[in-house]
Amino acid sequence: MKRTHVQKLALAGLLCAVAVVGSMFSFPMFGSKCAPIQHMVNILCAVLLGPGYGVGVAFAASLIRNLTGLGTLMAFPGSMVGALLCGLAYRFTRNLPLTLVGEVFGTAVLGGLSAYPVAIFLMGQSTADIAFYAYIVPFLVSTATGAVLSGILVYALKGTGALSSMQKKLAR
Protein backbone atom coordinates (compact mmCIF):
# COMPACT_ATOMS: atom_id res chain seq x y z
CA MET A 1 0.00 0.00 0.00
CA LYS A 2 2.82 2.41 0.85
CA ARG A 3 4.51 1.68 -2.48
CA THR A 4 1.36 2.68 -4.37
CA HIS A 5 1.25 6.04 -2.58
CA VAL A 6 4.87 6.69 -3.48
CA GLN A 7 4.18 5.79 -7.11
CA LYS A 8 1.16 8.10 -7.21
CA LEU A 9 3.13 10.92 -5.62
CA ALA A 10 6.01 10.43 -8.07
CA LEU A 11 3.61 10.48 -11.03
CA ALA A 12 1.90 13.58 -9.63
CA GLY A 13 5.29 15.30 -9.38
CA LEU A 14 6.14 14.30 -12.94
CA LEU A 15 2.80 15.59 -14.24
CA CYS A 16 3.28 18.82 -12.29
CA ALA A 17 6.67 19.27 -13.98
CA VAL A 18 5.09 18.61 -17.39
CA ALA A 19 2.46 21.27 -16.67
CA VAL A 20 5.06 23.84 -15.62
CA VAL A 21 7.38 23.19 -18.57
CA GLY A 22 4.38 23.00 -20.88
CA SER A 23 3.31 26.47 -19.77
CA MET A 24 6.28 27.84 -21.69
CA PHE A 25 4.18 27.05 -24.74
CA SER A 26 1.36 29.41 -23.79
CA PHE A 27 -0.30 32.24 -25.61
CA PRO A 28 -1.87 35.42 -24.24
CA MET A 29 -5.57 36.07 -24.64
CA PHE A 30 -7.54 38.85 -22.90
CA GLY A 31 -5.29 39.18 -19.83
CA SER A 32 -4.89 35.46 -19.37
CA LYS A 33 -2.10 33.13 -20.45
CA CYS A 34 -3.63 30.12 -22.15
CA ALA A 35 -1.65 26.98 -21.31
CA PRO A 36 -3.33 23.94 -22.91
CA ILE A 37 -0.76 21.51 -21.50
CA GLN A 38 -2.13 22.19 -18.00
CA HIS A 39 -5.54 20.94 -19.11
CA MET A 40 -4.01 17.87 -20.70
CA VAL A 41 -2.30 17.17 -17.36
CA ASN A 42 -5.61 17.67 -15.52
CA ILE A 43 -7.23 14.95 -17.59
CA LEU A 44 -4.27 12.59 -17.21
CA CYS A 45 -4.46 13.11 -13.45
CA ALA A 46 -8.19 12.39 -13.51
CA VAL A 47 -7.70 9.15 -15.42
CA LEU A 48 -4.62 7.91 -13.57
CA LEU A 49 -4.66 9.44 -10.08
CA GLY A 50 -8.10 10.78 -9.19
CA PRO A 51 -9.59 14.17 -8.35
CA GLY A 52 -7.60 14.84 -5.16
CA TYR A 53 -4.26 14.42 -6.85
CA GLY A 54 -5.54 16.35 -9.86
CA VAL A 55 -6.42 19.40 -7.77
CA GLY A 56 -3.10 19.11 -5.93
CA VAL A 57 -1.12 18.97 -9.17
CA ALA A 58 -3.10 21.89 -10.60
CA PHE A 59 -2.44 23.96 -7.47
CA ALA A 60 1.27 23.11 -7.34
CA ALA A 61 1.77 23.79 -11.06
CA SER A 62 -0.12 27.10 -10.80
CA LEU A 63 1.95 28.13 -7.80
CA ILE A 64 5.25 27.26 -9.50
CA ARG A 65 4.15 29.00 -12.70
CA ASN A 66 3.32 32.15 -10.74
CA LEU A 67 6.54 32.07 -8.73
CA THR A 68 8.62 31.70 -11.89
CA GLY A 69 6.69 34.30 -13.90
CA LEU A 70 5.25 31.77 -16.34
CA GLY A 71 1.63 32.28 -15.33
CA THR A 72 -0.88 34.66 -13.84
CA LEU A 73 -3.20 34.38 -10.85
CA MET A 74 -5.85 33.20 -13.31
CA ALA A 75 -4.04 29.86 -13.38
CA PHE A 76 -5.47 28.93 -9.98
CA PRO A 77 -9.23 29.08 -10.57
CA GLY A 78 -9.01 27.85 -14.15
CA SER A 79 -6.89 24.79 -13.58
CA MET A 80 -8.12 23.73 -10.15
CA VAL A 81 -11.86 23.83 -10.87
CA GLY A 82 -11.35 21.97 -14.13
CA ALA A 83 -9.17 19.34 -12.44
CA LEU A 84 -11.78 18.75 -9.74
CA LEU A 85 -14.70 18.46 -12.13
CA CYS A 86 -13.00 16.15 -14.64
CA GLY A 87 -11.58 14.05 -11.79
CA LEU A 88 -15.03 13.59 -10.29
CA ALA A 89 -16.53 12.88 -13.71
CA TYR A 90 -14.01 10.11 -14.36
CA ARG A 91 -14.22 8.67 -10.85
CA PHE A 92 -18.00 8.27 -10.96
CA THR A 93 -18.53 7.35 -14.63
CA ARG A 94 -15.25 6.01 -16.08
CA ASN A 95 -16.43 7.72 -19.27
CA LEU A 96 -13.59 9.48 -21.08
CA PRO A 97 -15.70 11.78 -23.29
CA LEU A 98 -17.62 12.94 -20.21
CA THR A 99 -14.30 13.53 -18.45
CA LEU A 100 -13.13 15.72 -21.34
CA VAL A 101 -16.40 17.67 -21.22
CA GLY A 102 -16.02 17.99 -17.44
CA GLU A 103 -12.59 19.55 -17.88
CA VAL A 104 -13.82 21.98 -20.52
CA PHE A 105 -16.95 22.98 -18.58
CA GLY A 106 -15.15 23.15 -15.23
CA THR A 107 -12.33 25.30 -16.56
CA ALA A 108 -14.13 27.46 -19.10
CA VAL A 109 -17.43 28.16 -17.37
CA LEU A 110 -16.93 27.57 -13.64
CA GLY A 111 -13.23 28.51 -13.62
CA GLY A 112 -13.90 31.50 -15.87
CA LEU A 113 -16.62 32.75 -13.55
CA SER A 114 -14.50 32.20 -10.45
CA ALA A 115 -11.62 34.11 -12.08
CA TYR A 116 -13.68 37.30 -12.02
CA PRO A 117 -13.42 37.90 -8.24
CA VAL A 118 -9.72 36.96 -8.39
CA ALA A 119 -9.17 39.65 -11.02
CA ILE A 120 -11.13 42.24 -9.04
CA PHE A 121 -9.87 41.61 -5.51
CA LEU A 122 -6.38 40.16 -5.96
CA MET A 123 -5.22 41.70 -9.22
CA GLY A 124 -6.83 45.09 -8.64
CA GLN A 125 -8.66 45.31 -11.94
CA SER A 126 -11.71 47.51 -11.97
CA THR A 127 -15.09 46.06 -12.79
CA ALA A 128 -15.38 48.52 -15.66
CA ASP A 129 -12.29 47.02 -17.30
CA ILE A 130 -13.61 43.46 -17.49
CA ALA A 131 -16.97 41.88 -18.00
CA PHE A 132 -18.27 39.24 -15.59
CA TYR A 133 -17.81 36.55 -18.26
CA ALA A 134 -14.52 37.92 -19.69
CA TYR A 135 -12.41 34.90 -18.73
CA ILE A 136 -14.75 32.26 -20.12
CA VAL A 137 -13.60 32.68 -23.74
CA PRO A 138 -9.84 32.50 -23.14
CA PHE A 139 -10.26 29.62 -20.71
CA LEU A 140 -12.46 27.83 -23.27
CA VAL A 141 -9.81 28.16 -25.99
CA SER A 142 -7.10 26.88 -23.66
CA THR A 143 -9.03 23.98 -22.16
CA ALA A 144 -10.56 22.82 -25.45
CA THR A 145 -7.09 22.60 -26.98
CA GLY A 146 -5.80 20.69 -23.95
CA ALA A 147 -8.81 18.37 -23.98
CA VAL A 148 -8.22 17.47 -27.63
CA LEU A 149 -4.53 16.78 -26.93
CA SER A 150 -5.31 14.62 -23.91
CA GLY A 151 -8.13 12.83 -25.70
CA ILE A 152 -5.71 11.80 -28.45
CA LEU A 153 -3.11 10.72 -25.89
CA VAL A 154 -5.48 8.79 -23.63
CA TYR A 155 -7.18 7.01 -26.52
CA ALA A 156 -3.74 6.06 -27.90
CA LEU A 157 -2.74 4.69 -24.47
CA LYS A 158 -6.06 2.86 -24.26
CA GLY A 159 -5.60 1.33 -27.70
CA THR A 160 -2.20 -0.10 -26.81
CA GLY A 161 -3.34 -1.41 -23.43
CA ALA A 162 -0.90 0.83 -21.58
CA LEU A 163 -3.68 2.82 -19.92
CA SER A 164 -5.27 -0.18 -18.19
CA SER A 165 -1.82 -1.42 -17.18
CA MET A 166 -0.96 1.92 -15.57
CA GLN A 167 -4.36 2.12 -13.87
CA LYS A 168 -3.99 -1.39 -12.43
CA LYS A 169 -0.49 -0.64 -11.16
CA LEU A 170 -1.65 2.55 -9.44
CA ALA A 171 -4.79 0.93 -7.96
CA ARG A 172 -2.95 -1.60 -5.81
C-alpha positions in Angstrom: 0.0 0.0 0.0 2.8 2.4 0.8 4.5 1.7 -2.5 1.4 2.7 -4.4 1.2 6.0 -2.6 4.9 6.7 -3.5 4.2 5.8 -7.1 1.2 8.1 -7.2 3.1 10.9 -5.6 6.0 10.4 -8.1 3.6 10.5 -11.0 1.9 13.6 -9.6 5.3 15.3 -9.4 6.1 14.3 -12.9 2.8 15.6 -14.2 3.3 18.8 -12.3 6.7 19.3 -14.0 5.1 18.6 -17.4 2.5 21.3 -16.7 5.1 23.8 -15.6 7.4 23.2 -18.6 4.4 23.0 -20.9 3.3 26.5 -19.8 6.3 27.8 -21.7 4.2 27.0 -24.7 1.4 29.4 -23.8 -0.3 32.2 -25.6 -1.9 35.4 -24.2 -5.6 36.1 -24.6 -7.5 38.8 -22.9 -5.3 39.2 -19.8 -4.9 35.5 -19.4 -2.1 33.1 -20.5 -3.6 30.1 -22.2 -1.6 27.0 -21.3 -3.3 23.9 -22.9 -0.8 21.5 -21.5 -2.1 22.2 -18.0 -5.5 20.9 -19.1 -4.0 17.9 -20.7 -2.3 17.2 -17.4 -5.6 17.7 -15.5 -7.2 15.0 -17.6 -4.3 12.6 -17.2 -4.5 13.1 -13.4 -8.2 12.4 -13.5 -7.7 9.2 -15.4 -4.6 7.9 -13.6 -4.7 9.4 -10.1 -8.1 10.8 -9.2 -9.6 14.2 -8.3 -7.6 14.8 -5.2 -4.3 14.4 -6.8 -5.5 16.4 -9.9 -6.4 19.4 -7.8 -3.1 19.1 -5.9 -1.1 19.0 -9.2 -3.1 21.9 -10.6 -2.4 24.0 -7.5 1.3 23.1 -7.3 1.8 23.8 -11.1 -0.1 27.1 -10.8 2.0 28.1 -7.8 5.2 27.3 -9.5 4.1 29.0 -12.7 3.3 32.2 -10.7 6.5 32.1 -8.7 8.6 31.7 -11.9 6.7 34.3 -13.9 5.3 31.8 -16.3 1.6 32.3 -15.3 -0.9 34.7 -13.8 -3.2 34.4 -10.9 -5.8 33.2 -13.3 -4.0 29.9 -13.4 -5.5 28.9 -10.0 -9.2 29.1 -10.6 -9.0 27.9 -14.1 -6.9 24.8 -13.6 -8.1 23.7 -10.1 -11.9 23.8 -10.9 -11.3 22.0 -14.1 -9.2 19.3 -12.4 -11.8 18.8 -9.7 -14.7 18.5 -12.1 -13.0 16.2 -14.6 -11.6 14.0 -11.8 -15.0 13.6 -10.3 -16.5 12.9 -13.7 -14.0 10.1 -14.4 -14.2 8.7 -10.9 -18.0 8.3 -11.0 -18.5 7.3 -14.6 -15.2 6.0 -16.1 -16.4 7.7 -19.3 -13.6 9.5 -21.1 -15.7 11.8 -23.3 -17.6 12.9 -20.2 -14.3 13.5 -18.4 -13.1 15.7 -21.3 -16.4 17.7 -21.2 -16.0 18.0 -17.4 -12.6 19.6 -17.9 -13.8 22.0 -20.5 -17.0 23.0 -18.6 -15.1 23.1 -15.2 -12.3 25.3 -16.6 -14.1 27.5 -19.1 -17.4 28.2 -17.4 -16.9 27.6 -13.6 -13.2 28.5 -13.6 -13.9 31.5 -15.9 -16.6 32.8 -13.6 -14.5 32.2 -10.5 -11.6 34.1 -12.1 -13.7 37.3 -12.0 -13.4 37.9 -8.2 -9.7 37.0 -8.4 -9.2 39.7 -11.0 -11.1 42.2 -9.0 -9.9 41.6 -5.5 -6.4 40.2 -6.0 -5.2 41.7 -9.2 -6.8 45.1 -8.6 -8.7 45.3 -11.9 -11.7 47.5 -12.0 -15.1 46.1 -12.8 -15.4 48.5 -15.7 -12.3 47.0 -17.3 -13.6 43.5 -17.5 -17.0 41.9 -18.0 -18.3 39.2 -15.6 -17.8 36.6 -18.3 -14.5 37.9 -19.7 -12.4 34.9 -18.7 -14.7 32.3 -20.1 -13.6 32.7 -23.7 -9.8 32.5 -23.1 -10.3 29.6 -20.7 -12.5 27.8 -23.3 -9.8 28.2 -26.0 -7.1 26.9 -23.7 -9.0 24.0 -22.2 -10.6 22.8 -25.5 -7.1 22.6 -27.0 -5.8 20.7 -24.0 -8.8 18.4 -24.0 -8.2 17.5 -27.6 -4.5 16.8 -26.9 -5.3 14.6 -23.9 -8.1 12.8 -25.7 -5.7 11.8 -28.5 -3.1 10.7 -25.9 -5.5 8.8 -23.6 -7.2 7.0 -26.5 -3.7 6.1 -27.9 -2.7 4.7 -24.5 -6.1 2.9 -24.3 -5.6 1.3 -27.7 -2.2 -0.1 -26.8 -3.3 -1.4 -23.4 -0.9 0.8 -21.6 -3.7 2.8 -19.9 -5.3 -0.2 -18.2 -1.8 -1.4 -17.2 -1.0 1.9 -15.6 -4.4 2.1 -13.9 -4.0 -1.4 -12.4 -0.5 -0.6 -11.2 -1.6 2.5 -9.4 -4.8 0.9 -8.0 -3.0 -1.6 -5.8 
